[in-house]
Amino acid sequence: MRVLLVNMPWSPIDLPSLALGILRRSVDERTSGHADVLHANLEFTDWITRRTEFTADDYQFYALSSYFMGCGDWVFSSALYDDPEWRVAEFRASMRGKLREERLQMSQELHRVVPEFVQETAERIVAAGPDVVGFTSTFQQNTAALAAAKYVKRLAPHIKTVMGGANCDAEQGAAGHRNFPFLDFVVRGEGEAVFPQLLTALDEGGDLSAVPGLCHRSPDGTSTANPMSTSPLPPATILPPDYSGYFERLASSVARNWVEPKLVVEGARGCWWGEKHHCTFCGLNGSFMQFRSKSPETFYEEIMDLARRHRVLDMYVVDNILDMGYLNTVLPRIIDSGYDLRLHIEIKANMRRTQLRTLADAGMIYVQPGIESLNSRVLDLMDKGVSGCQNVRMLRDGAETGLSVSWNYLHGFPGESAADYDPVIAQLPALEHLDPPVDLSARIAIERFSPYFNRPELGFTGLRPEEHYRFTYDLPESELYDLAYVFEAPERGIGEPTVTALNDALGAWRKHHADSRLTHTDLGDRIVLVSRRRAFDWGTMELTEPAEIAAFKLLDQPHAPAALTRKLAARLPGQRLDAAAVHTLLQRWVTLGLVFTDGGQYVHLAPAAVNEDLLRLDFMRHRHRHAAPAHDETPQTPRDVVHA
């Protein structure tokens, strides 16, 4: 049996498809068939750049940036419905005020021409002579994949069309199969289990009703959805991907000048935090939250094999959360391997500095810790299991260990108020030396599979599919409800004045980050701090009193004032340290931008200097410039003393 797997736009062009890489190996190793992959996303890049002034930024916009507006899916709806003018007026009306006119015009032009690309792709698929063609659909691939399946079926009714991927999980897959009769089958759940069973049943005339999660048709065309498996795949059965052909195709594509390709690797599925505390807004894990990870030996060998085979050292680890056991197993072996890997990984924000240093030493220099907010009360509403000060500590320690921290700021949670945001907004100028969020704050979207979707008592009722589904698909809203992943809901939480104030502060953070600095170095008898932040007029500071040195060191970790006072008394038994003096010190340090406070806790903001000699030189030069102030001048190096 010949199988062709197709990766349509808008799949990212800098990454091979993990799903199709695994399916390809599954077909070759677990069936009597053979699978090839058509990288139609790269084909589209070459096709469209011959016709328009299309750029890498444009592809990024439709693949990722416009996901919650649905622009990428709408572009291919013209092919799905054989109408180059399909709902243009509705699209323009919806996007007016959200997109620049140039982007609206490009979207409309793409919408007009993509049916020709889909037709050519379908002709190419049919010419390859497959028995089965499988389309993966994740994020904004849905209409492109559906349109290609429709055109293939029109040209060659004997070819079996199959669709799977994240957009086909649970009700979504059943709705897709029910409403698009050119799909012979929809695979729901983990495809490497279901797809080979489907191929074997087709090859041997087996019972399709025995394939878990499969959507298939009866002789009269009625759609039937088999019950999905109730248990996820054991990690030992998850095969490594086969990326044969992707890098060769990229090398001959115009996209080779746009991107640095990365390998995609997978060590675990599910979320160990979500099993206990499902973050209220998160729908990423779909039907299976159970955390499973590959054995350290297996995962290490997969990483090394892919690096050797493809001679690529940049890797994107798709795990929703790091298996903490890998810190003591996989990562030390990577460190010792001699490979200069550069890995992207999602982690939990409460990891300690020593753990972050292990990540950095192993090459995991891009981390996404799921920070989402710097306020403990809002984080509690999310059920994140971290505090605002812990998130700030993550940003500080990430800077110190050389990690690039990627994070988002979210708002719009039921129960939040301006009082949760105002103190954070006031302190954001003190954080400008740390990695800012990747964009301005965004109101949360309600995602299928999230607690906010499944549990209306948490604050969201009357959900409707997002508007873009309504001008993309020709379906009643009851069917769109099952097909959609993102939903409209009444706005909750903070109002526009607070959102504006937050985004003004975040915008300033992003603007001034590159020129901002705050570091410290411990010289034994004193701690020297160097600052260059626009909101603070001091450049250097020395902490020389034993009490302030001890307090600063303790604030490496978040502390409440009472705990800080108690620990200072234990460390400095010869001094009388009262709560009022500690409170005064903390408030002064907040004013100077040395510490961040939230939820009754405090943590210092100064990463250790990477090069202490340079810091000493910087400090001495500053002292020389400001030496011998006049008697009525305020010294240029503030000192904060806890009095005995």
C-alpha positions as CSV (number, residue, x, y, z in Angstrom):
1,M,0.0,0.0,0.0
2,R,1.4,3.4,-1.0
3,V,0.7,6.3,1.4
4,L,1.4,9.9,0.8
5,L,1.4,12.3,3.8
6,V,0.8,15.9,3.1
7,N,1.9,19.0,5.2
8,M,-0.1,21.9,3.8
9,P,0.3,25.6,4.6
10,W,0.4,27.2,7.2
11,S,2.7,24.7,8.9
12,P,5.9,26.5,10.0
13,I,8.6,26.3,7.3
14,D,11.5,26.2,9.7
15,L,10.4,22.9,11.3
16,P,9.7,19.5,9.8
17,S,6.3,18.1,10.8
18,L,6.8,15.9,13.9
19,A,3.3,14.3,13.4
20,L,4.1,13.3,9.8
21,G,7.7,12.2,10.8
22,I,6.2,9.8,13.3
23,L,3.5,8.6,11.0
24,R,5.9,8.0,8.3
25,R,8.0,5.7,10.5
26,S,4.8,4.1,11.9
27,V,3.6,3.2,8.4
28,D,7.0,1.8,7.3
29,E,7.6,-0.2,10.5
30,R,4.1,-1.2,11.6
31,T,2.3,-1.9,8.3
32,S,3.0,-3.6,5.0
33,G,2.9,-0.2,3.3
34,H,5.3,2.6,2.6
35,A,4.9,6.4,3.2
36,D,6.3,9.5,1.6
37,V,5.9,13.1,2.7
38,L,4.9,16.0,0.5
39,H,6.1,19.3,2.0
40,A,3.4,21.4,0.5
41,N,4.1,24.3,2.9
42,L,7.5,24.7,1.2
43,E,6.0,24.1,-2.2
44,F,3.6,27.0,-1.4
45,T,6.4,29.3,-0.4
46,D,8.1,28.8,-3.8
47,W,4.7,29.0,-5.6
48,I,3.5,32.3,-4.0
49,T,6.8,34.1,-4.2
50,R,6.8,33.7,-8.0
51,R,3.5,35.5,-8.1
52,T,3.5,38.1,-5.3
53,E,5.9,40.1,-3.1
54,F,5.4,37.6,-0.4
55,T,8.0,37.5,2.5
56,A,9.1,35.5,5.5
57,D,7.2,37.9,7.7
58,D,4.1,37.3,5.7
59,Y,4.4,33.6,6.2
60,Q,5.0,34.0,9.9
61,F,1.9,36.2,10.1
62,Y,-0.5,33.6,8.6
63,A,1.2,30.6,10.2
64,L,1.3,31.9,13.8
65,S,0.7,35.6,14.5
66,S,-2.9,35.7,13.2
67,Y,-4.0,32.5,14.7
68,F,-6.7,34.0,17.0
69,M,-8.0,36.1,14.1
70,G,-8.1,33.1,11.7
71,C,-6.5,34.9,8.8
72,G,-4.6,31.9,7.5
73,D,-7.6,29.6,7.5
74,W,-9.8,32.2,5.8
75,V,-7.2,32.6,3.0
76,F,-7.8,29.0,1.9
77,S,-11.5,29.0,2.4
78,S,-11.8,30.2,-1.2
79,A,-10.4,26.9,-2.4
80,L,-12.5,24.9,0.1
81,Y,-15.7,26.5,-1.3
82,D,-14.5,27.0,-5.0
83,D,-15.2,30.7,-4.7
84,P,-12.3,33.2,-5.0
85,E,-14.6,35.9,-3.6
86,W,-15.8,33.7,-0.6
87,R,-17.0,36.1,2.1
88,V,-14.5,38.8,1.3
89,A,-16.9,41.5,2.6
90,E,-17.3,39.7,6.0
91,F,-13.6,39.2,6.3
92,R,-12.8,42.9,5.6
93,A,-15.5,44.1,8.0
94,S,-14.2,41.9,10.8
95,M,-10.6,42.8,10.3
96,R,-11.1,46.5,9.9
97,G,-9.2,48.2,12.7
98,K,-7.3,45.0,13.5
99,L,-5.1,44.8,10.3
100,R,-3.4,47.4,8.2
101,E,-4.8,48.0,4.8
102,E,-1.8,46.4,3.2
103,R,-2.3,43.2,5.1
104,L,-6.0,43.2,4.2
105,Q,-5.1,43.6,0.6
106,M,-2.5,40.8,0.7
107,S,-5.0,38.5,2.5
108,Q,-7.6,39.2,-0.2
109,E,-5.0,38.6,-3.0
110,L,-3.9,35.3,-1.5
111,H,-7.5,34.3,-1.1
112,R,-8.1,34.9,-4.7
113,V,-5.1,32.9,-6.0
114,V,-4.7,30.0,-3.7
115,P,-7.3,27.8,-5.4
116,E,-4.8,27.4,-8.3
117,F,-2.2,26.2,-5.8
118,V,-4.5,23.7,-4.3
119,Q,-5.5,22.4,-7.7
120,E,-1.8,22.0,-8.7
121,T,-1.1,20.2,-5.4
122,A,-4.0,17.8,-5.8
123,E,-2.8,17.0,-9.4
124,R,0.6,16.3,-8.0
125,I,-0.8,14.0,-5.3
126,V,-2.9,12.1,-7.8
127,A,0.1,11.8,-10.2
128,A,2.1,10.1,-7.4
129,G,-0.4,7.3,-7.4
130,P,-1.0,6.8,-3.6
131,D,-3.7,4.4,-2.3
132,V,-4.1,6.6,0.7
133,V,-3.4,10.3,1.2
134,G,-3.2,11.7,4.7
135,F,-3.4,15.4,5.7
136,T,-2.2,16.7,9.0
137,S,-4.1,19.7,10.5
138,T,-2.8,21.8,13.3
139,F,-3.4,25.5,14.0
140,Q,-4.2,27.2,10.7
141,Q,-3.8,24.2,8.4
142,N,-7.5,23.2,8.5
143,T,-9.0,24.8,5.4
144,A,-5.9,24.2,3.3
145,A,-5.9,20.5,4.2
146,L,-9.7,20.2,3.7
147,A,-9.5,22.0,0.3
148,A,-6.7,19.7,-0.9
149,A,-8.6,16.6,0.2
150,K,-11.6,17.8,-1.7
151,Y,-9.7,18.4,-4.9
152,V,-8.0,15.0,-4.6
153,K,-11.3,13.3,-4.2
154,R,-12.7,15.2,-7.2
155,L,-9.8,14.1,-9.4
156,A,-9.4,10.6,-8.1
157,P,-12.4,9.2,-6.2
158,H,-10.6,5.9,-5.6
159,I,-7.9,7.5,-3.4
160,K,-8.7,7.2,0.3
161,T,-8.5,10.6,2.0
162,V,-7.6,10.8,5.7
163,M,-7.2,13.7,8.0
164,G,-5.8,13.9,11.5
165,G,-3.9,16.2,13.9
166,A,-4.6,18.5,16.7
167,N,-7.6,20.1,14.8
168,C,-9.2,16.6,14.7
169,D,-9.3,15.7,18.4
170,A,-12.5,14.5,20.0
171,E,-15.6,16.5,18.8
172,Q,-13.6,18.5,16.3
173,G,-12.7,15.5,14.3
174,A,-16.2,14.1,14.4
175,A,-17.6,17.4,13.2
176,G,-15.0,17.6,10.4
177,H,-15.9,14.1,9.1
178,R,-19.6,14.8,9.5
179,N,-19.6,18.0,7.5
180,F,-17.0,17.3,4.7
181,P,-18.0,14.2,2.8
182,F,-14.9,14.1,0.7
183,L,-13.0,13.0,3.8
184,D,-13.2,9.2,3.9
185,F,-11.6,9.0,7.4
186,V,-10.7,11.2,10.3
187,V,-8.2,10.0,12.8
188,R,-8.8,11.2,16.3
189,G,-6.3,10.9,19.2
190,E,-2.7,9.7,18.9
191,G,-2.3,9.0,15.2
192,E,0.6,6.6,15.4
193,A,-1.7,4.1,17.0
194,V,-4.9,4.7,14.9
195,F,-3.4,5.3,11.5
196,P,-1.5,2.0,11.1
197,Q,-4.6,0.1,12.3
198,L,-6.7,1.9,9.7
199,L,-4.2,1.0,6.9
200,T,-4.1,-2.6,8.0
201,A,-7.9,-2.8,8.0
202,L,-8.1,-1.3,4.5
203,D,-5.4,-3.6,3.3
204,E,-6.9,-6.8,4.8
205,G,-10.5,-5.9,4.8
206,G,-10.7,-5.6,8.5
207,D,-13.4,-4.2,10.7
208,L,-13.2,-0.4,10.7
209,S,-15.5,-0.2,13.8
210,A,-12.7,-1.8,15.8
211,V,-10.2,1.1,15.2
212,P,-10.3,3.4,18.3
213,G,-11.4,7.0,17.6
214,L,-11.7,6.5,13.9
215,C,-14.4,8.4,12.0
216,H,-15.6,6.4,8.9
217,R,-18.6,6.2,6.6
218,S,-21.2,3.5,6.2
219,P,-22.2,2.4,2.7
220,D,-24.9,5.1,2.6
221,G,-22.4,7.8,3.5
222,T,-23.4,8.3,7.1
223,S,-20.6,9.4,9.4
224,T,-19.8,7.2,12.3
225,A,-17.3,8.1,15.1
226,N,-15.8,5.2,17.0
227,P,-15.2,5.7,20.7
228,M,-11.8,7.1,21.4
229,S,-9.2,5.2,23.4
230,T,-9.5,5.8,27.1
231,S,-5.8,5.5,27.8
232,P,-2.8,7.2,26.1
233,L,0.0,5.5,24.4
234,P,2.8,4.2,26.7
235,P,6.0,6.2,26.0
236,A,7.9,3.1,24.9
237,T,5.6,2.8,21.9
238,I,6.1,6.4,20.7
239,L,8.4,6.2,17.7
240,P,11.1,8.7,16.8
241,P,10.3,10.8,13.7
242,D,11.7,10.2,10.2
243,Y,12.5,13.6,8.6
244,S,13.9,12.2,5.4
245,G,13.3,14.7,2.6
246,Y,12.5,17.9,4.6
247,F,16.0,19.3,4.7
248,E,16.7,18.4,1.1
249,R,13.4,20.1,0.0
250,L,14.2,23.2,2.2
251,A,17.6,23.5,0.6
252,S,16.0,24.0,-2.9
253,S,13.3,26.4,-1.6
254,V,13.3,30.2,-1.4
255,A,12.6,29.5,2.3
256,R,16.2,28.5,2.8
257,N,17.0,32.2,2.8
258,W,14.3,33.0,5.3
259,V,14.8,30.6,8.2
260,E,17.4,28.7,10.2
261,P,15.9,25.2,10.2
262,K,15.4,23.3,13.5
263,L,14.8,19.7,14.4
264,V,11.6,18.8,16.4
265,V,12.1,16.3,19.2
266,E,9.7,14.9,21.7
267,G,10.6,13.5,25.1
268,A,7.2,13.5,26.8
269,R,3.4,14.0,26.3
270,G,0.9,15.4,28.7
271,C,1.5,17.6,31.6
272,W,2.5,16.5,35.1
273,W,1.3,19.8,36.6
274,G,-2.0,19.7,34.7
275,E,-2.8,16.2,36.0
276,K,-3.0,17.7,39.5
277,H,-3.9,21.4,38.7
278,H,-5.1,22.0,35.2
279,C,-4.4,25.7,34.4
280,T,-7.8,27.2,33.9
281,F,-7.2,28.7,30.4
282,C,-5.1,25.9,28.9
283,G,-6.5,23.5,26.3
284,L,-3.2,22.3,24.8
285,N,-3.3,18.6,25.8
286,G,-6.6,17.9,24.3
287,S,-8.0,14.5,25.2
288,F,-5.0,13.1,27.1
289,M,-3.5,15.1,30.0
290,Q,-1.7,12.1,31.5
291,F,2.0,12.8,31.6
292,R,4.3,10.2,30.0
293,S,8.0,10.5,29.2
294,K,10.4,8.4,27.2
295,S,13.2,6.6,29.1
296,P,16.3,8.9,29.4
297,E,18.3,6.5,27.3
298,T,15.7,6.5,24.5
299,F,15.3,10.3,24.5
300,Y,19.1,10.9,24.6
301,E,19.7,8.6,21.7
302,E,16.9,10.1,19.6
303,I,18.4,13.6,20.1
304,M,21.9,12.5,19.2
305,D,20.7,10.4,16.2
306,L,18.8,13.3,14.7
307,A,21.7,15.7,15.2
308,R,24.1,13.3,13.5
309,R,21.8,12.4,10.8
310,H,20.7,15.9,9.7
311,R,23.7,17.9,10.9
312,V,21.4,20.3,12.7
313,L,22.1,21.5,16.2
314,D,19.0,23.7,16.7
315,M,16.2,21.7,18.2
316,Y,12.7,22.5,19.4
317,V,11.5,20.2,22.2
318,V,7.7,20.1,21.9
319,D,7.0,18.7,25.4
320,N,4.4,20.8,27.2
321,I,6.6,20.6,30.3
322,L,10.0,19.3,31.1
323,D,10.3,15.9,32.8
324,M,12.3,17.0,35.8
325,G,14.0,13.6,35.9
326,Y,15.8,14.6,32.7
327,L,17.8,17.1,34.8
328,N,19.8,14.3,36.3
329,T,19.8,11.9,33.3
330,V,19.4,13.2,29.8
331,L,20.9,16.7,30.3
332,P,24.2,15.7,31.9
333,R,24.8,13.3,29.0
334,I,24.1,16.1,26.5
335,I,26.6,18.3,28.4
336,D,29.2,15.5,28.2
337,S,28.5,14.7,24.6
338,G,30.5,17.6,23.1
339,Y,27.5,18.6,20.9
340,D,26.8,22.4,21.0
341,L,23.1,22.0,20.9
342,R,20.7,24.9,21.0
343,L,17.4,23.7,22.4
344,H,14.0,25.3,23.0
345,I,12.0,23.9,25.9
346,E,8.9,24.6,28.0
347,I,9.5,24.5,31.8
348,K,7.7,25.4,35.0
349,A,8.5,28.8,36.3
350,N,9.5,27.8,39.8
351,M,12.8,26.0,38.8
352,R,15.8,27.0,40.8
353,R,19.0,28.6,39.6
354,T,21.0,25.4,39.7
355,Q,18.5,23.7,37.6
356,L,18.4,26.5,35.1
357,R,22.2,26.4,34.9
358,T,22.0,22.7,34.0
359,L,19.5,23.6,31.2
360,A,21.9,26.3,30.0
361,D,24.9,24.0,30.1
362,A,23.0,21.4,28.1
363,G,22.2,23.9,25.4
364,M,18.5,24.6,26.4
365,I,19.1,28.3,26.0
366,Y,15.5,29.2,24.9
367,V,13.0,28.5,27.7
368,Q,9.2,29.1,27.9
369,P,8.3,28.9,31.5
370,G,4.6,29.8,31.3
371,I,4.9,33.0,33.4
372,E,1.6,34.6,32.2
373,S,1.4,37.1,35.2
374,L,3.5,38.8,37.9
375,N,0.6,38.9,40.4
376,S,0.1,36.0,42.8
377,R,-3.7,36.5,43.1
378,V,-4.1,36.3,39.3
379,L,-1.8,33.3,39.2
380,D,-4.0,31.6,41.8
381,L,-7.0,32.3,39.5
382,M,-5.1,30.5,36.8
383,D,-4.2,27.6,39.2
384,K,-0.5,28.1,38.1
385,G,1.1,27.0,41.3
386,V,3.6,29.8,41.4
387,S,3.8,33.3,42.9
388,G,4.5,36.6,41.3
389,C,7.9,36.8,43.0
390,Q,8.8,33.3,41.8
391,N,8.1,34.4,38.3
392,V,10.3,37.5,38.7
393,R,13.0,35.3,40.2
394,M,12.7,33.1,37.0
395,L,13.3,36.2,34.8
396,R,16.3,37.2,37.0
397,D,17.9,33.8,37.2
398,G,17.3,33.2,33.5
399,A,19.3,36.4,32.8
400,E,22.0,35.3,35.1
401,T,22.4,31.8,33.6
402,G,22.2,33.0,30.0
403,L,18.8,31.7,29.2
404,S,16.5,33.5,26.8
405,V,13.1,33.5,28.6
406,S,10.0,33.6,26.3
407,W,6.7,34.5,28.0
408,N,3.4,36.1,27.6
409,Y,1.4,38.4,29.8
410,L,-2.3,37.5,30.0
411,H,-5.3,39.2,31.5
412,G,-9.1,38.8,31.6
413,F,-9.5,36.2,34.3
414,P,-12.9,36.1,36.2
415,G,-12.3,37.6,39.7
416,E,-9.3,39.8,38.9
417,S,-9.4,43.5,39.5
418,A,-7.4,46.6,38.9
419,A,-6.0,46.3,42.4
420,D,-4.2,43.1,41.3
421,Y,-2.5,45.0,38.4
422,D,-1.7,48.5,39.7
423,P,1.2,47.6,42.1
424,V,2.8,45.4,39.3
425,I,2.4,48.2,36.7
426,A,4.1,50.6,39.1
427,Q,7.1,48.3,39.5
428,L,7.6,47.3,35.8
429,P,10.3,50.0,35.2
430,A,12.5,48.2,37.7
431,L,12.3,45.0,35.6
432,E,13.4,46.5,32.3
433,H,16.8,44.8,32.4
434,L,15.1,41.4,32.4
435,D,13.5,39.7,29.4
436,P,10.1,41.4,28.6
437,P,7.1,39.4,27.4
438,V,7.1,38.6,23.7
439,D,4.2,41.0,23.1
440,L,1.8,43.3,24.9
441,S,-0.7,41.7,27.3
442,A,-3.5,39.8,25.7
443,R,-7.0,39.0,26.9
444,I,-7.3,35.2,27.3
445,A,-9.0,33.2,24.7
446,I,-11.3,30.4,25.7
447,E,-9.9,27.2,24.3
448,R,-11.6,23.8,23.9
449,F,-10.5,21.3,26.5
450,S,-9.6,24.0,29.0
451,P,-11.3,24.2,32.4
452,Y,-12.8,27.5,31.4
453,F,-14.5,25.7,28.4
454,N,-15.6,22.6,30.3
455,R,-16.6,24.3,33.6
456,P,-18.9,27.3,33.2
457,E,-19.1,27.7,36.9
458,L,-15.5,29.2,36.7
459,G,-16.9,32.3,35.0
460,F,-17.5,31.9,31.3
461,T,-21.0,31.1,29.9
462,G,-22.7,31.6,26.6
463,L,-19.7,30.6,24.6
464,R,-19.8,31.0,20.8
465,P,-17.2,29.9,18.2
466,E,-14.9,32.9,17.4
467,E,-16.1,35.1,14.7
468,H,-13.6,34.0,12.1
469,Y,-15.1,30.5,12.0
470,R,-18.4,32.0,10.9
471,F,-16.9,33.8,7.9
472,T,-14.6,30.9,7.0
473,Y,-16.9,27.9,7.0
474,D,-20.4,27.5,5.5
475,L,-21.8,25.7,8.5
476,P,-24.5,26.3,11.1
477,E,-23.3,27.5,14.4
478,S,-24.2,24.2,16.1
479,E,-21.6,22.5,13.8
480,L,-19.1,25.2,14.2
481,Y,-19.3,24.8,18.0
482,D,-18.0,21.2,17.6
483,L,-15.5,22.2,14.9
484,A,-14.0,25.2,16.7
485,Y,-11.0,25.3,19.1
486,V,-11.3,29.0,20.2
487,F,-14.5,30.6,21.5
488,E,-15.9,34.0,22.1
489,A,-17.0,34.9,25.7
490,P,-18.1,37.9,27.6
491,E,-15.1,39.9,28.8
492,R,-14.1,39.3,32.4
493,G,-11.6,40.8,34.7
494,I,-9.9,44.2,34.3
495,G,-11.3,47.0,32.1
496,E,-9.7,49.0,29.4
497,P,-8.1,51.7,31.6
498,T,-6.1,49.1,33.4
499,V,-5.3,47.2,30.2
500,T,-4.1,50.4,28.6
501,A,-1.9,51.2,31.6
502,L,-0.5,47.7,31.7
503,N,0.3,47.7,28.0
504,D,1.9,51.1,28.1
505,A,4.3,49.8,30.8
506,L,5.0,46.6,28.9
507,G,5.6,48.6,25.7
508,A,8.1,50.8,27.5
509,W,9.8,47.6,28.9
510,R,10.1,46.2,25.4
511,K,11.4,49.5,24.0
512,H,14.0,50.1,26.7
513,H,15.1,46.5,27.5
514,A,18.2,46.5,25.3
515,D,19.6,49.6,27.0
516,S,18.8,48.6,30.6
517,R,21.1,47.0,33.1
518,L,21.1,45.9,36.7
519,T,23.8,43.5,38.1
520,H,25.4,42.7,41.4
521,T,28.7,41.2,42.5
522,D,29.6,39.9,45.9
523,L,33.1,41.1,46.9
524,G,33.0,39.5,50.4
525,D,32.9,42.6,52.6
526,R,30.4,44.4,50.4
527,I,28.0,43.9,47.5
528,V,28.4,46.2,44.5
529,L,25.4,47.0,42.3
530,V,25.5,48.7,38.9
531,S,22.3,50.0,37.4
532,R,21.4,51.7,34.1
533,R,17.6,52.0,34.0
534,R,15.7,55.0,32.8
535,A,13.4,55.3,35.8
536,F,16.3,55.3,38.4
537,D,18.9,58.0,38.8
538,W,21.5,56.0,40.6
539,G,24.3,54.2,38.7
540,T,26.2,52.3,41.4
541,M,25.6,51.3,44.9
542,E,27.5,49.6,47.7
543,L,25.9,47.5,50.4
544,T,28.5,47.4,53.2
545,E,26.6,46.9,56.5
546,P,26.4,43.3,57.6
547,A,22.6,43.5,58.0
548,E,22.0,44.8,54.5
549,I,24.4,42.3,52.9
550,A,22.6,39.5,54.7
551,A,19.2,40.8,53.7
552,F,20.2,41.1,50.1
553,K,21.5,37.5,50.0
554,L,18.4,36.2,51.7
555,L,16.2,38.0,49.1
556,D,17.8,35.8,46.4
557,Q,14.6,33.8,47.2
558,P,11.2,35.3,47.9
559,H,10.6,36.2,51.5
560,A,7.9,37.7,53.6
561,P,9.1,40.5,56.0
562,A,8.5,38.4,59.1
563,A,10.5,35.4,57.7
564,L,13.3,37.8,56.6
565,T,13.4,39.4,60.1
566,R,13.6,36.1,61.8
567,K,16.4,34.8,59.5
568,L,18.4,38.0,59.8
569,A,18.2,37.7,63.6
570,A,19.5,34.2,63.4
571,R,22.4,35.2,61.1
572,L,23.4,38.3,63.1
573,P,22.8,37.4,66.7
574,G,24.7,40.4,67.9
575,Q,22.3,42.9,66.5
576,R,18.8,43.8,67.5
577,L,16.7,43.7,64.2
578,D,13.1,44.7,64.5
579,A,10.3,44.3,62.0
580,A,9.9,48.1,61.5
581,A,13.6,48.5,60.4
582,V,13.3,45.6,58.0
583,H,10.1,47.0,56.6
584,T,11.8,50.4,56.1
585,L,14.7,48.7,54.3
586,L,12.4,46.8,52.0
587,Q,10.4,49.8,51.1
588,R,13.5,51.8,50.3
589,W,14.8,49.0,48.1
590,V,11.5,48.9,46.3
591,T,11.8,52.6,45.6
592,L,15.3,52.1,44.3
593,G,14.3,49.3,42.1
594,L,16.4,46.7,43.9
595,V,13.5,44.4,44.9
596,F,10.1,43.4,43.6
597,T,7.2,42.9,45.9
598,D,3.9,41.0,45.4
599,G,1.6,39.1,47.6
600,G,3.4,40.1,50.8
601,Q,6.8,38.7,49.5
602,Y,10.0,40.4,48.3
603,V,12.7,39.2,46.0
604,H,15.8,41.1,44.7
605,L,16.1,41.9,41.0
606,A,19.9,41.9,40.3
607,P,21.5,39.0,38.4
608,A,25.0,38.3,39.4
609,A,27.5,40.1,37.1
610,V,28.7,37.8,34.3
611,N,32.2,39.4,34.4
612,E,33.1,40.7,37.9
613,D,36.2,42.4,36.7
614,L,34.2,44.5,34.3
615,L,31.8,45.4,37.0
616,R,34.6,46.4,39.4
617,L,36.0,48.6,36.6
618,D,32.7,50.1,35.9
619,F,32.2,50.8,39.6
620,M,35.6,52.4,40.1
621,R,35.2,54.6,37.1
622,H,31.8,55.8,38.4
623,R,33.3,56.5,41.8
624,H,36.1,58.5,40.2
625,R,33.7,60.7,38.2
626,H,31.7,61.5,41.3
627,A,34.4,61.7,43.9
628,A,34.5,64.5,46.6
629,P,31.0,65.9,46.5
630,A,30.5,69.3,47.9
631,H,29.3,69.4,51.5
632,D,25.7,70.2,50.7
633,E,25.4,67.6,47.9
634,T,23.6,64.3,48.3
635,P,26.1,61.4,47.8
636,Q,25.7,59.6,44.4
637,T,25.9,56.1,45.9
638,P,22.9,55.6,48.2
639,R,23.4,53.3,51.2
640,D,20.7,51.5,53.1
641,V,21.4,50.6,56.7
642,V,19.3,48.5,59.1
643,H,20.1,50.1,62.4
644,A,20.9,48.0,65.4
